[in-house]
Amino acid sequence: MIALIGGGLVVLVLFTFFVLRLSENAVRREARGRVGTTAALSARLVREQSLRVGEVVGSYASRLSNLPAPRRATLPPADRRRLAAALFALRSEVDGVTSASFTDSRGRLVAASPPPVLPIGTDLSGRDWYRGLRERSPYLSRAYISQGRRRKVTVTAVRVQDPDGRPLGILLATETERTQRFTDAFGSQFGTGITVTDQAGTIVGATGSDAQRLISLAGDPLVKRALAGRSGTLDGSVGGERTVSGYAPVAGTGWAVLARVPASEAYRDVPRLRATVLAASGLAAFVFLWLVPLLVGRLSRARDALGVQEAFQRDLLPSKMPPGVHSIYRASERRMLLGGDFIDALPTPDGGLAILVGDVCGHGPRAAALGATLRAGWRTLASAGVGVTRLDLLDALVDGERRDLDLFATLACAEISPDGRTLTYALAGHPPPLLLLPDDVVALDAPRGAALGLGAVGPRPIGTQDLPDGWALALYTDGLIEARATPESERLGVPGLMAWGRGPDGRPDAAHLLATVRRLADREPSHLDDDLAFVIVDATVIGDPDVRAAVAPRSMGRA
Amino acid sequence: MTQGQLKIDDETTPEATILRITGEVDLATVDTLVAAVEGAVPKQGNLILDLTGVEFMDSAGVAAVNRCRRLATAAETRMSLRCRAGGPVAQLMGWTGLDSLIEIELVDGPAPA
């Protein structure tokens, strides 16, 4: 039992371990997926924002396309007014644009709104947007610190061309704080730290960080990956805290986005999951520990009970049959219960033979115990020579020994005189024995007495019969006459059994009867509704033992 | 009331309660029979167990009839059986000797289909 419990617990622990691993992995995968999605979503929002600014700036650029190419820093007053009006309108039109500027095609400052800090004519061609515009327009610049207010800014730059496609200049929209506001809003709404970097890995905006200086994350492996155009997620740690990070490039800008969540937050379902699984396993272990001893106990009790039943079953039959007495006992499998049929045969004190077949009505240990008791009681009577004449003594035995008032018993018993010429018999509520005579098969149905246990009714009447040569006597229980020769046929009944007592030639034949009953009893599955007990003796059972030995095998031997 | 292969019809007349039993009275069905008798015993008047419709009875059925007899005796109800002459119930009552302990009315009639 200890091995069983141990083995079961090991299996349970392994099972718990694997369930935990699988479900934790699933939860982690899902949480990482969430962070990755946040990064990708943020990147998309940043991209749409920049595209929108680019579009607006582009539309203003087309308004300026009929300007004469500014050769000098100073423009004719009419052109200057138009330019100033366009720059002012652009500034006021797009939220977040704090200044708008115009340079000539070589990058020298021509005009700005509000009026510029840098002098008109300043060469800005060293800025990254000047080179970047060769690749694409609009171009989103790197972050830098503005000259005047010392704010961190980015620039959306658009090439302006005249209707013939000749370069006129560059329109710049300077933005501050828009990206920072976005990361703060996103962070507070979703509990996720968002960092947006420019194409060089410098922070443009980061949740909760309003630093007006340039911080480079170019060395961060995730930023490197995102800047290389890749996206994904990774577990890591920042400042000692375990985090889950997602990274994604901002398409069309060269920028990158990082989304970062503390592991405790991302995986907050894991402890709950773990608690649930462990609680379920603990419950299973408890039930297991409680059930196994119970079941094992039940099993061993059932095994003990089976042992007791087998012992009773043995007590229902004599340990040894006298030579020449043939008996068949088959318990019904249908009832799965110990039956109460019993059999006995023994020599009488005067040298005759007494035989008995009985049936306690009912099943189970009580019936079997009463059957064993009755067999032992009758055996005592028979060994004193009163097995047939004093059945009334067994009434007292049933009354005294039964625990269940509804239990009663029937039996048939017979004595063969020492010379084998006289049969005496008595019935207590039992089906009639069959007597096979040389030319007839008769049922000994009279006289009959009441069953045992129906109340004190006194001695049972005794029947006497002269025996001719070649007689045989068969005793049986009702399980035999209630049986069906095949599952489809009628119940055998006493007439059917009498018919079995005749051989193929129609003459009474004890060997044929024994063989037929044995075939029925040996059938698998038995199809018996009730237990079956059968005893048969013939003339050879009495007399010279040598003659008996020589004759018996031929008459009723198994072969 | 149907249980397995046993059917019990309950009929009450001014003189007696009649339980008409048809089918097989064996180990599988005896509990139904005993329960029906337990229910009928306290009623006023005689109790008649009509077993003419019983096709088969085994020793468990005999035990049930005996139990019904004891129940009726304890309740001081007069119980009688009605069964077919030569039928399985009459044969068993004769073999066991219950025919001397219970009032039995034998009726002629064909075996139930």
Interface residues (C-beta under 8 A of the other chain):
Chain A: R335 D359 C361 G362 H363 L405 D406 L407 F408 T410 L427 A428 G429 H430 P431 P432 D445 R448 G449 A450 A451 L454 G455 V457 D478 E482 R491 D529 D530
Chain B: D26 L27 F56 D58 S59 A60 V62 A63 N66 R67 R70 G94 W95 T96 G97 L98 S100 L101
